[in-house]
Amino acid sequence: MIAATTKPINPDPIRQLLERWREDPAGTYQSWFLWEERLKNFRSIRRGIAAVVAEIDNGAFGNVYKGSSLETVVGSIAEQRQIFKGADHAFLWKPKLRIPDIYENRDNQLAFGRFLHQCACCTTEAQVLVAIHSLDSRAIKGLGPAAANLLYFLHPTLVHPFNTAIVKGYNKLTGSKVKLGRWDEYLAMRRGILDINEQYRDLLSNDLGAIAGALFDIGTGRYSLPHRGSDASAIARWEADLKRIHEQADQMNKALVAARHGDQTHTEVQGWLRDLGLALGFKVWIASNDRNRHYTGSRLADGCLDALPNFLQHMSAADTIALIDVLWIGLENDRVAAAFEIEHTTSIYSGIVRMLDLALGLSGEFPCRLFLVAPDERIEEVREQLLRPAFSGIGNLNVRFLPYSELEKHREAMARFGQGLKAIEAVARRLT
């Protein structure tokens, strides 16, 4: 006799559900995830996010949601079939509650713009998480994980879509107790979603839109599951994920506080050099990526050049030169008199390279003074960098070290009584 084949008595219910979901013509897999227009929309939404960042950066975003570039891009997301219906609700300005507080609070608006820009430039999971934790640390009222719907179109393999139905579906499927509106809860759910996605990868996709769609259909009641609210092991796993996210957030917040302090100090020293250069009769250039930083109630670049002199713009290293922290440029002749690279805690190597690009591109007939500006205790670190073989010819350029303490102590007197570069050269230290 031939033994009869038997089917598994207790098949995996999640696998069974996902197989059913993939074949359902009205489910999100067939109706949205495989929708031809879905991938086409990624490019236009990314362009829309770039427009939001540019408008915020340029101060042209305004103080209302209606008619803004954000309304345009979120509206295009909300049109992505049923799964994103209502995605715009979280961004609607609710004046009585003052949420989300990114329309009338300029600092919060700039933080949101930096968050989007950082995420658009990210290439790794760690970088995306740092950007999220940085935004979360500001505790901007009403600006929660709904922003993940923007990030999904930047990093579909790292960030999953987010809404009430997806959260409900995840809780039903896993027995977790994820709550809406908090980034730590979102990140704990994300960790669990990545684990499920890995376990059932053959039925899902590295694009997290697939599993988010399945959770959406579960959360809206399209597919029923056994109630798992009393599943102690599932709740324990979720609580462990949440604890791990909190620990990661604490570590990142400490690093962010230190980095933010460094940014503030860096900007303050740029402001000192800006004011001193203007007082000594120079035109001043502020690094292109720092121009909109806040300093004493205004933009750091206020009163400075809007563009580099033409001859610098046409140099082969123009993009690198534009990133030098501060340039002092002659009032009459547009010659670069001095270049300053501020190295609070960052690598000194990159600052030296930028100044070398400038110095080697200039005519030897009109040499430029080069200054590395840093905390007093970094002088030996600077000397060690200058001894690197890559900088063997730098001795002829006479790079000098300008300690924070000397600049802070003497800058007001130099501005009042100084002339040209003599005063600042007097307090700077020779390195070679």
Order of alpha helices (4+ residues) and beta strands (2+ residues): alpha-alpha-alpha-alpha-alpha-alpha-alpha-alpha-alpha-alpha-beta-beta-beta-alpha-alpha-beta-beta-alpha-beta-alpha-beta-alpha-alpha-beta
